[in-house]
Amino acid sequence: MTILMTLIIAVLAVFIGKQLLSVSQKKEMRPIRIKTDEQRFKNRRR
């Protein structure tokens, strides 16, 4: 059960972090960072 809880918390933390990053990027209006983030996300899935 503890392993499942840590996994759920980790996924939530990543999801919240991604949303916070996207919000800050929209305020800053920097498309370069968004492109690099998309590439990192694709590399993580592989």
PyRosetta script that sets phi, psi and omega in degrees:
from pyrosetta import init, pose_from_sequence

init()
pose = pose_from_sequence("MTILMTLIIAVLAVFIGKQLLSVSQKKEMRPIRIKTDEQRFKNRRR")
pose.set_psi(1, -38.5)
pose.set_omega(1, -177.8)
pose.set_phi(2, -64.9)
pose.set_psi(2, -34.7)
pose.set_omega(2, 179.1)
pose.set_phi(3, -65.2)
pose.set_psi(3, -43.1)
pose.set_omega(3, 178.6)
pose.set_phi(4, -62.0)
pose.set_psi(4, -43.1)
pose.set_omega(4, 179.9)
pose.set_phi(5, -61.6)
pose.set_psi(5, -45.0)
pose.set_omega(5, -179.5)
pose.set_phi(6, -64.2)
pose.set_psi(6, -38.4)
pose.set_omega(6, 178.1)
pose.set_phi(7, -63.8)
pose.set_psi(7, -44.9)
pose.set_omega(7, -179.8)
pose.set_phi(8, -62.2)
pose.set_psi(8, -45.0)
pose.set_omega(8, -179.7)
pose.set_phi(9, -63.2)
pose.set_psi(9, -41.4)
pose.set_omega(9, 179.8)
pose.set_phi(10, -63.0)
pose.set_psi(10, -44.7)
pose.set_omega(10, 179.8)
pose.set_phi(11, -62.8)
pose.set_psi(11, -43.8)
pose.set_omega(11, 178.5)
pose.set_phi(12, -61.9)
pose.set_psi(12, -43.0)
pose.set_omega(12, -179.5)
pose.set_phi(13, -61.7)
pose.set_psi(13, -43.4)
pose.set_omega(13, 178.9)
pose.set_phi(14, -64.3)
pose.set_psi(14, -43.9)
pose.set_omega(14, -179.2)
pose.set_phi(15, -61.5)
pose.set_psi(15, -46.2)
pose.set_omega(15, 179.1)
pose.set_phi(16, -63.9)
pose.set_psi(16, -42.0)
pose.set_omega(16, 179.4)
pose.set_phi(17, -61.6)
pose.set_psi(17, -42.0)
pose.set_omega(17, 178.7)
pose.set_phi(18, -62.7)
pose.set_psi(18, -42.9)
pose.set_omega(18, -179.6)
pose.set_phi(19, -64.8)
pose.set_psi(19, -42.6)
pose.set_omega(19, 178.8)
pose.set_phi(20, -62.8)
pose.set_psi(20, -41.1)
pose.set_omega(20, 178.5)
pose.set_phi(21, -62.9)
pose.set_psi(21, -44.8)
pose.set_omega(21, -178.4)
pose.set_phi(22, -64.0)
pose.set_psi(22, -38.0)
pose.set_omega(22, 179.0)
pose.set_phi(23, -65.2)
pose.set_psi(23, -45.5)
pose.set_omega(23, -179.1)
pose.set_phi(24, -66.5)
pose.set_psi(24, -34.9)
pose.set_omega(24, 179.3)
pose.set_phi(25, -68.1)
pose.set_psi(25, -37.9)
pose.set_omega(25, 178.2)
pose.set_phi(26, -63.6)
pose.set_psi(26, -38.1)
pose.set_omega(26, 178.6)
pose.set_phi(27, -67.8)
pose.set_psi(27, -41.2)
pose.set_omega(27, -176.8)
pose.set_phi(28, -78.6)
pose.set_psi(28, -26.9)
pose.set_omega(28, -178.3)
pose.set_phi(29, 59.6)
pose.set_psi(29, 58.7)
pose.set_omega(29, 177.5)
pose.set_phi(30, -121.3)
pose.set_psi(30, 97.3)
pose.set_omega(30, -177.3)
pose.set_phi(31, -67.4)
pose.set_psi(31, -22.9)
pose.set_omega(31, -177.9)
pose.set_phi(32, -62.4)
pose.set_psi(32, -44.7)
pose.set_omega(32, -178.7)
pose.set_phi(33, -64.3)
pose.set_psi(33, -39.0)
pose.set_omega(33, -178.8)
pose.set_phi(34, -62.7)
pose.set_psi(34, -40.7)
pose.set_omega(34, 179.6)
pose.set_phi(35, -62.4)
pose.set_psi(35, -46.0)
pose.set_omega(35, -178.7)
pose.set_phi(36, -63.9)
pose.set_psi(36, -38.3)
pose.set_omega(36, 179.3)
pose.set_phi(37, -64.2)
pose.set_psi(37, -39.9)
pose.set_omega(37, 179.2)
pose.set_phi(38, -64.1)
pose.set_psi(38, -41.0)
pose.set_omega(38, 179.3)
pose.set_phi(39, -64.1)
pose.set_psi(39, -42.4)
pose.set_omega(39, 178.8)
pose.set_phi(40, -61.5)
pose.set_psi(40, -42.0)
pose.set_omega(40, -178.9)
pose.set_phi(41, -63.2)
pose.set_psi(41, -41.1)
pose.set_omega(41, 179.0)
pose.set_phi(42, -65.4)
pose.set_psi(42, -40.7)
pose.set_omega(42, -179.5)
pose.set_phi(43, -65.5)
pose.set_psi(43, -35.0)
pose.set_omega(43, -179.9)
pose.set_phi(44, -67.0)
pose.set_psi(44, -35.8)
pose.set_omega(44, -177.7)
pose.set_phi(45, -66.8)
pose.set_psi(45, -32.4)
pose.set_omega(45, -177.1)
pose.set_phi(46, -67.9)
pose.dump_pdb("model.pdb")
